[in-house]
Amino acid sequence: MAETTDVVFAGGGIIGLAAAWEAAQRGLSVRVVDPAPGRGAAWVAAGMLAPVTESSFGEEALTRLFLAASASWPGFASRLKTATGWDTGFRACGAIAVALDASDRAQIDQLLDFQHGLGLEASRLSATDCRSLVPVLSPAVRGGALMPGDHQVDNRALVLSLIDGCVRAGVKLTSDRVVSVSLDRKGAATGVVTEGGEIYLAGTVVLAAGVDTPAIGGLPEGVLPPVRPVKGHVARLRAQPDGEAFSHTVRGLVHGHHSYLVPRADGSVVVGATSEERGYDTTVQAGAVHSLLDDARLLVPAVDEWEFVECIAGLRPASPDNAPFVGPTSVPRLLVATGHYRNGFLLAPITAESVATYIATGSVPPPLDAFPVDRRFPAARTGSDL
Ligand SMILES: Cc1cc2nc3c(=O)[nH]c(=O)nc-3n(C[C@H](O)[C@H](O)[C@H](O)COP(=O)(O)OP(=O)(O)OC[C@H]3O[C@@H](n4cnc5c(N)ncnc54)[C@H](O)[C@@H]3O)c2cc1C
């Protein structure tokens, strides 16, 4: 049997890695068990840190969480850089939302009213303003909005720097899959059991396996919160050999479809994303590649000239109310950190802080305490509403 640690994480995606690193920074001994750390949804994602663009009607509490999460990003990125020397590609780039037709324009205006009602920083842009901020935009763009507080991080650089940060901080990375949680006679969590037949004992067990969290066994029914996979395809293109192709993230409404182009410092551009309820399927489908590129080239005609690098699909861990599940469960010494849906990157630092704080104090700090793991949902609300 392996050495006991203070904490064991089942899952080292963006959430497990960030929380493991934070816990190790605070002096805890930590193990992360994952067969392929950082290669789940974290590897696919676009890395937008978009509290304003992601704000949605009826989700005011979630928007407050997004804003707090966004505020924790500069400190987190700078601490990680100091610890590892890696540049995570965290950039205060700002985002613009652009509309292709009158109905898209009306939708952006409606969202702007909502954002202003919440006191969020966003301003209306004319078509000319949009093109002066992002000259590669199509002349067909009808106008839009500027969200100066929406930023980005390079998702893959961040994952790799967190793995390095964890190793440097003494976190044990174990390549195996967790099959169940082990419990003592009083029903408290004592560790995890793996596919390889190992038992890793720990003072606290954190389940952070993204969409696979509910499949972890050994627990009484109803302990784990409802998380479902929402498939997303993303394409990566190379616009130029070096240097960003344009500065702001572009969030487009293309005849009612959502589309985005995220420019990276190395000249590549991430184009996303589909949103599909297809269970645990990550095959890349031709129709999805077609629709991603079709919408992108309507926004930015130069896309036709760019190099096609890859298309990849991943599974967002979604909850019924789009908010994450971070905190204790009804099983003593068992926490979960999952359900981050479209915003796992934005929420990673605040989740990491909250997990580490819970382990030290026994309380989930605000604003994540507004979303207890055992919250209940109206039975009628299903995935098709989201
Ligand atoms: C197309 C797309 C675009 C996205 N864009 C953005 C964006 O721009 N901004 C943003 O903030 N978020 C974005 N997201 C969402 C973000 O990627 C997720 O919210 C985030 O990755 C969730 O983190 P996680 O660690 O919970 O899950 P994951 O990143 O999926 O990691 C889960 C980890 O658990 C491991 N695992 C699974 N089962 C087990 C097991 N039994 N035992 C041990 N380990 C296990 C896996 O190997 C994996 O490493 C996007 C997602 C997709 C799919």
The ligand as an ORCA input file, in Angstrom:
! r2SCAN-3c Opt
* xyz 0 1
  C     -14.885     22.746    -26.888
  C     -14.634     23.275    -25.504
  C     -14.282     24.612    -25.326
  C     -14.073     25.111    -24.041
  N     -13.683     26.414    -23.904
  C     -13.494     26.927    -22.663
  C     -13.073     28.263    -22.500
  O     -12.825     28.985    -23.470
  N     -12.930     28.742    -21.241
  C     -13.174     27.986    -20.129
  O     -13.047     28.483    -19.017
  N     -13.570     26.695    -20.264
  C     -13.743     26.164    -21.493
  N     -14.144     24.861    -21.648
  C     -14.544     24.113    -20.450
  C     -13.368     23.504    -19.739
  O     -12.534     22.820    -20.631
  C     -13.900     22.555    -18.667
  O     -14.819     23.226    -17.839
  C     -12.764     22.028    -17.817
  O     -11.815     21.355    -18.612
  C     -13.277     21.099    -16.737
  O     -12.166     20.728    -15.976
  P     -12.095     19.332    -15.238
  O     -10.760     19.255    -14.640
  O     -13.305     19.206    -14.366
  O     -12.302     18.260    -16.395
  P     -11.258     17.782    -17.493
  O     -10.444     18.905    -17.954
  O     -12.071     17.026    -18.494
  O     -10.336     16.778    -16.698
  C     -10.832     15.589    -16.135
  C      -9.623     14.698    -15.843
  O     -10.076     13.582    -15.089
  C      -9.404     12.434    -15.557
  N     -10.226     11.272    -15.209
  C     -11.408     10.888    -15.727
  N     -11.860      9.780    -15.112
  C     -10.944      9.470    -14.168
  C     -10.861      8.446    -13.193
  N     -11.823      7.508    -13.053
  N      -9.760      8.395    -12.396
  C      -8.799      9.345    -12.505
  N      -8.838     10.345    -13.408
  C      -9.895     10.411    -14.225
  C      -9.230     12.654    -17.052
  O      -8.163     11.876    -17.566
  C      -8.961     14.148    -17.090
  O      -7.572     14.429    -17.052
  C     -14.271     24.287    -22.917
  C     -14.576     22.950    -23.094
  C     -14.751     22.434    -24.374
  C     -15.053     20.975    -24.547
*
